Amino acid sequence: MGTKKGKKSSGLDEVGGYKVLPVQFSGKEAVHYLYFRQHSSNKEDILKPSDRTIFMTNLPADTTERDIRRLFQGMARIARVVFHRVVGHDVIKTAAADARMMGELASAMADAESTKSKKSKNTDDDKLKPVPRSQLLESGSSAHIVLLEAGELTNVMSMKAGAITEWPSRDSDSTNPLDYRGVSRYLYEHRAARPPLDLLKAEVDSFMAKFEESQYERDRMLAQQQNVPDADGFVTVVRRGRHTKNTDGAVSVKVLSADDAREAGAKKKDVVFGNMYKFQMRERKNNQLLELRKKFEEDKDRIARMRQARQFRPY
């Protein structure tokens, strides 16, 4: 991107009301351009006050709040950064998930230090840990950067044009996975999501052992409740095992399956309204006999006609 033609100015170039800040990644010759301006809104927002908020766009996809803080280090102090268009996540949900993840990691590290101090063989290194994933932004994403003081906004907006600013790079001695960039980030996530088979087997065995222990405790509690009347003298019917029978020790109640219920319904006789009394049932049977006799006579006449027409072939 070329510089703006016209009157020379010691400040940054402007395009469409945006300040143009060129940055360069470590070890790369290509230049990336960031565009920012003072945030303005028709409605006053307490979380994003216009007198100390910057709107910046065209951020790199792996931008973090740490990168923004380092970018303006010595010029402005950052209160918070609100990213937009985070890939696959809502901004608020992502922040909450990241906070919960960091809390779990801090707790795991504290447990590891405690275990190490006790010289125990069972450390947290032998357990699977959640894989922390840094957020990704969509191409050309933006963010609202809230500064601590209004005076610092003037410092940012009056930045001098000069050498290309270097984009904050990851510390060479950093062991935080959230600081990984580029191919290193994807390699870490790929390997962390595919733990060694022996470690995965140990995790599954530990889970199954806890599950079986809880099932055993549940069965033990049910066995204690069997045949034990409560304060009112009622006996609790408990269900034990994987069978479909409930029992109190003396009487068992079986739950019908869907097939058994359909079969029982098919065998059930049709209930016809009006068959409540004996004379009604007697009349119904007489009507059925009359209907059978009528059909018998009709079949007899039909066979006689077929004999006359010589179409009757009994064999």
C-alpha positions, -999 to 999 in steps of 0.1 A, spaced: 0 0 0 15 33 -10 17 64 11 -9 91 8 -1 118 -17 -4 155 -9 7 177 19 34 160 40 25 153 76 44 138 105 14 118 116 1 85 102 -16 83 68 -53 85 68 -78 66 45 -115 72 48 -112 86 83 -90 58 95 -54 60 106 -32 36 88 -7 17 110 18 -5 91 31 -35 110 56 -62 101 58 -97 115 91 -110 128 111 -127 100 87 -116 73 91 -90 46 54 -84 39 38 -55 56 3 -57 72 -18 -26 76 -41 -19 106 -68 7 104 -81 25 135 -101 56 145 -118 70 176 -149 51 185 -181 71 180 -217 61 186 -251 78 187 -258 61 221 -234 64 250 -221 30 260 -206 27 295 -185 -3 284 -171 15 254 -169 53 262 -161 72 231 -136 95 248 -112 66 254 -121 38 230 -104 30 197 -120 10 169 -94 -11 150 -100 -33 120 -80 -57 97 -66 -75 126 -45 -107 121 -64 -139 126 -45 -149 157 -46 -115 174 -49 -117 212 -54 -91 239 -17 -95 248 -7 -85 213 -28 -53 215 -13 -44 249 22 -48 236 15 -29 204 6 2 224 31 -4 252 46 29 264 19 49 246 -14 38 262 -27 14 289 -54 -10 278 -84 -16 301 -100 -43 279 -103 -54 243 -136 -66 228 -130 -87 197 -156 -91 170 -163 -120 145 -145 -147 165 -145 -179 145 -172 -203 158 -177 -186 192 -196 -158 207 -174 -132 222 -189 -134 257 -190 -172 257 -154 -173 245 -142 -150 272 -161 -171 299 -147 -203 284 -111 -189 284 -115 -177 320 -127 -212 330 -99 -228 311 -73 -207 327 -87 -214 361 -86 -251 354 -50 -248 342 -40 -228 373 -56 -254 395 -39 -282 377 -5 -264 380 -11 -259 418 -20 -295 422 12 -305 403 34 -283 425 17 -298 457 22 -333 444 58 -326 434 66 -312 469 53 -344 485 75 -365 461 45 -386 451 47 -409 421 12 -401 409 15 -366 394 -9 -346 372 15 -353 343 0 -388 342 -35 -374 335 -51 -360 305 -56 -323 306 -80 -301 286 -64 -287 255 -63 -248 257 -71 -233 223 -64 -197 214 -92 -178 197 -92 -172 159 -107 -143 142 -122 -141 108 -103 -124 80 -104 -86 84 -119 -88 120 -121 -58 142 -120 -49 179 -129 -21 203 -99 -12 225 -108 6 257 -80 27 272 -76 35 309 -76 73 305 -89 97 279 -56 114 276 -40 82 263 -64 83 233 -47 115 222 -13 98 223 -25 70 201 -43 92 176 -12 115 173 12 86 165 41 97 144 49 82 110 83 65 109 97 31 108 73 2 103 61 -11 137 70 -47 145 40 -69 154 45 -84 189 61 -118 186 59 -148 210 85 -150 237 111 -176 228 110 -189 264 72 -190 267 56 -223 274 21 -211 273 2 -229 244 -19 -198 239 12 -179 226 18 -204 198 14 -190 163 11 -202 127 21 -238 121 33 -243 157 -2 -236 170 -18 -262 147 9 -288 154 3 -283 192 -35 -287 189 -31 -317 166 -7 -335 190 -26 -325 222 -59 -338 208 -42 -372 201 -26 -383 234 -5 -415 236 -25 -447 238 -11 -458 272 -21 -424 287 -56 -426 271 -60 -462 283 -51 -452 318 -76 -423 317 -104 -447 305 -95 -473 331 -96 -447 358 -130 -435 347 -145 -470 345 -131 -478 379 -149 -448 394 -181 -456 374 -181 -492 387 -175 -480 422 -205 -456 420 -227 -484 406 -216 -508 434 -224 -481 460 -258 -475 443 -267 -513 444 -256 -515 480 -279 -486 490 -308 -502 471 -302 -535 488 -304 -518 522 -337 -502 512 -353 -536 502 -379 -549 526 -373 -520 549 -406 -502 558 -406 -465 562 -421 -445 591 -456 -450 577 -451 -488 572 -447 -487 534 -421 -508 518 -401 -491 490 -402 -511 457 -366 -509 443 -353 -518 409 -320 -538 409 -298 -548 381 -306 -544 344 -337 -565 345 -372 -550 340 -386 -565 372 -393 -543 403 -395 -562 436 -399 -557 473 -385 -592 480 -419 -610 479 -438 -596 449 -422 -588 415 -437 -564 390 -425 -567 354 -426 -539 329 -439 -549 295 -419 -542 265 -433 -525 234 -437 -558 215 -454 -575 245 -478 -546 248 -488 -548 211 -493 -585 213 -514 -582 244 -535 -555 227 -540 -578 196 -553 -606 218 -576 -584 237 -613 -588 227 -630 -558 212 -653 -541 236 -686 -532 220 -708 -507 236 -741 -523 246 -728 -557 258 -730 -549 295 -762 -570 301 -769 -607 295 -799 -602 273 -777 -579 251 -750 -605 248 -777 -632 240 -792 -611 213 -758 -605 198 -751 -642 196 -785 -649 180 -778 -622 154 -744 -639 147 -761 -673 143 -787 -658 119 -759 -642 99 -741 -675 96 -772 -694 85 -779 -667 59 -744 -671 45 -747 -709 46 -779 -707 25 -763 -683 1 -734 -706 -4 -757 -736 -8 -777 -718 -36 -744 -708 -53 -731 -744 -53 -765 -756 -68 -763 -731 -96 -727 -741 -104 -737 -778 -106 -764 -769 -130 -739 -750 -151 -715 -779 -148 -688 -757 -134 -685 -775 -101 -652 -793 -98 -648 -806 -62 -615 -825 -71 
